[in-house]
Amino acid sequence: MRRKFPNQKAWEMQVMKEPEIDGVSPEEAAQWLGVSMEELNRLITDNVLQVADICDNTDRVVRTVVRTMDIKRALAKRKT
């Protein structure tokens, strides 16, 4: 699932309300999971990982964040 935020401030306010949506860049998420960017995109498309797109008030995405909680869950499933 992708969520879109109109700007950085809106994102920060939502993280205060929902700390579980905080995350890391897609590149860092791929490193944590030990997967390629192609595989990471598949995980996002398959809704295994949720992401937030943060825009610049003009609807242009300037930052994408992958939820840390989802990354940890995916890593835990690999270990079991």
Secondary structure by P-SEA (a helix, b strand, c coil): cbbbbccaaaaaaaaaaccccccccaaaaaaaacccaaaaaaaaaaccbbbbbbbcccccccbbbccaaaaaaaaaaaac
